[in-house]
Amino acid sequence: MTRTIFHTATTLDGYLATTDDALDWLFAVPGSDEAEAAFGGFLSGVGALVMGSATYEWLLRHERLLDEPEKWAGFYGTRPTFVFSSRSLPPVPGADIRLVSGGVQAQWESIRDAAAGGDVWIVGGGDLAGQFIDAGVLDEIRLSVAPVTLGSGKPLLPRVLGADRLTLVDAKRAGQFVELVYAVGGTSEA
Ligand SMILES: NC(=O)c1ccc[n+]([C@@H]2O[C@H](COP(=O)([O-])OP(=O)(O)OC[C@H]3O[C@@H](n4cnc5c(N)ncnc54)[C@H](OP(=O)(O)O)[C@@H]3O)[C@@H](O)[C@H]2O)c1
């Protein structure tokens, strides 16, 4: 059965990136091999990816994907990737990139069908993951918490969720990271 999972690395104080979308703090964490091995296991169960435009554009820039498009398949295989944006963004040549906009509810059936029984990975950012919670379709949050604070930046999850909505189902150490898994339950207030 398809599950929808927001899986991301985060700082200890709840940021996904600096305000100008830098991730240097993440790559500076020493010995990330264990966290990467755990991520490989997760990705094998993923059927489709979802991300916002800032995340997609970061990938385009950082990995120079318009010049070296073959790198995309090395990261994500042939999985369909839904990019939420109100703008017209360039697709990575050869990759199955689907630009979408508007409410999650309107896109949900296509996203779930594209996953073909695999899981849907919400890559980020935090507000987009929140939109999936608002739509009642996010099942799980998986966090790799880095030993870093930034003080400000792009928020992990700008929503109010009490302990009635989140249940800790796993916690373990992976090198310098803590891997936390929460089940998301209940429904959002309209
Ligand atoms: N730490 C990690 O492992 C990790 C993981 C993921 C991401 N990141 C980083 O974190 C940052 C996240 O950036 P962000 O918080 O700005 O989030 P984002 O979700 O990547 O991008 C937000 C943008 O997506 C578009 N968007 C979102 N929802 C939409 C909707 N329903 N319809 C149409 N467009 C929609 C909007 O831009 P437009 O309409 O203008 O296109 C919005 O400004 C990035 O720098 C990314 O690289 C880090």
The ligand as an SDF file (V2000), in Angstrom:
LIG
                    3D

 48 52  0  0  0  0  0  0  0  0999 V2000
   17.6850   19.4580    4.5490 N   0  0  0  0  0  0  0  0  0  0  0  0
   17.2580   18.7170    3.5390 C   0  0  0  0  0  0  0  0  0  0  0  0
   17.5170   17.5110    3.4470 O   0  0  0  0  0  0  0  0  0  0  0  0
   16.3810   19.3630    2.5280 C   0  0  0  0  0  0  0  0  0  0  0  0
   15.3330   18.6430    1.9500 C   0  0  0  0  0  0  0  0  0  0  0  0
   14.5170   19.2890    1.0460 C   0  0  0  0  0  0  0  0  0  0  0  0
   14.7430   20.6040    0.7070 C   0  0  0  0  0  0  0  0  0  0  0  0
   15.7980   21.2510    1.2600 N   0  0  0  0  0  0  0  0  0  0  0  0
   16.0590   22.6520    0.9460 C   0  0  0  0  0  0  0  0  0  0  0  0
   15.1460   23.4150    1.7190 O   0  0  0  0  0  0  0  0  0  0  0  0
   14.7240   24.5300    0.9760 C   0  0  0  0  0  0  0  0  0  0  0  0
   13.2120   24.4700    0.8760 C   0  0  0  0  0  0  0  0  0  0  0  0
   12.7620   25.6230    0.2960 O   0  0  0  0  0  0  0  0  0  0  0  0
   11.2660   26.1750    0.5420 P   0  0  0  0  0  0  0  0  0  0  0  0
   10.9370   26.0950    1.9740 O   0  0  0  0  0  0  0  0  0  0  0  0
   11.1970   27.4810   -0.1700 O   0  0  0  0  0  0  0  0  0  0  0  0
   10.3210   25.0920   -0.1480 O   0  0  0  0  0  0  0  0  0  0  0  0
   10.0000   24.4350   -1.5560 P   0  0  0  0  0  0  0  0  0  0  0  0
    8.7640   23.6410   -1.2790 O   0  0  0  0  0  0  0  0  0  0  0  0
   11.1530   23.7050   -2.1190 O   0  0  0  0  0  0  0  0  0  0  0  0
    9.6500   25.6480   -2.5460 O   0  0  0  0  0  0  0  0  0  0  0  0
    8.6020   26.5160   -2.2420 C   0  0  0  0  0  0  0  0  0  0  0  0
    8.0240   27.0460   -3.5420 C   0  0  0  0  0  0  0  0  0  0  0  0
    7.3420   26.0020   -4.2520 O   0  0  0  0  0  0  0  0  0  0  0  0
    6.2170   26.5570   -4.9480 C   0  0  0  0  0  0  0  0  0  0  0  0
    5.0030   25.9250   -4.4010 N   0  0  0  0  0  0  0  0  0  0  0  0
    4.8180   25.3480   -3.1790 C   0  0  0  0  0  0  0  0  0  0  0  0
    3.5580   24.8810   -3.0670 N   0  0  0  0  0  0  0  0  0  0  0  0
    2.9330   25.1560   -4.2290 C   0  0  0  0  0  0  0  0  0  0  0  0
    1.6200   24.9210   -4.7230 C   0  0  0  0  0  0  0  0  0  0  0  0
    0.6840   24.2890   -3.9980 N   0  0  0  0  0  0  0  0  0  0  0  0
    1.3190   25.3300   -5.9970 N   0  0  0  0  0  0  0  0  0  0  0  0
    2.2740   25.9550   -6.7590 C   0  0  0  0  0  0  0  0  0  0  0  0
    3.5200   26.2060   -6.3350 N   0  0  0  0  0  0  0  0  0  0  0  0
    3.8480   25.8190   -5.0860 C   0  0  0  0  0  0  0  0  0  0  0  0
    6.2360   28.0610   -4.6680 C   0  0  0  0  0  0  0  0  0  0  0  0
    7.0850   28.7300   -5.5940 O   0  0  0  0  0  0  0  0  0  0  0  0
    6.7600   29.1750   -7.1120 P   0  0  0  0  0  0  0  0  0  0  0  0
    5.2730   29.0850   -7.3200 O   0  0  0  0  0  0  0  0  0  0  0  0
    7.2990   30.5690   -7.1950 O   0  0  0  0  0  0  0  0  0  0  0  0
    7.5290   28.2450   -7.9830 O   0  0  0  0  0  0  0  0  0  0  0  0
    6.9590   28.1180   -3.3240 C   0  0  0  0  0  0  0  0  0  0  0  0
    7.5230   29.3710   -3.0450 O   0  0  0  0  0  0  0  0  0  0  0  0
   15.4340   24.4700   -0.3660 C   0  0  0  0  0  0  0  0  0  0  0  0
   16.6120   25.2320   -0.3060 O   0  0  0  0  0  0  0  0  0  0  0  0
   15.8200   23.0100   -0.5040 C   0  0  0  0  0  0  0  0  0  0  0  0
   16.9730   22.8120   -1.3000 O   0  0  0  0  0  0  0  0  0  0  0  0
   16.5970   20.6750    2.1790 C   0  0  0  0  0  0  0  0  0  0  0  0
  1  2  1  0
  2  3  2  0
  2  4  1  0
  4  5  1  0
  4 48  2  0
  5  6  2  0
  6  7  1  0
  7  8  2  0
  8  9  1  0
  8 48  1  0
  9 10  1  0
  9 46  1  0
 10 11  1  0
 11 12  1  0
 11 44  1  0
 12 13  1  0
 13 14  1  0
 14 15  2  0
 14 16  1  0
 14 17  1  0
 17 18  1  0
 18 19  2  0
 18 20  1  0
 18 21  1  0
 21 22  1  0
 22 23  1  0
 23 24  1  0
 23 42  1  0
 24 25  1  0
 25 26  1  0
 25 36  1  0
 26 27  1  0
 26 35  1  0
 27 28  2  0
 28 29  1  0
 29 30  1  0
 29 35  2  0
 30 31  1  0
 30 32  2  0
 32 33  1  0
 33 34  2  0
 34 35  1  0
 36 37  1  0
 36 42  1  0
 37 38  1  0
 38 39  2  0
 38 40  1  0
 38 41  1  0
 42 43  1  0
 44 45  1  0
 44 46  1  0
 46 47  1  0
M  CHG  2   8   1  16  -1
M  END
$$$$
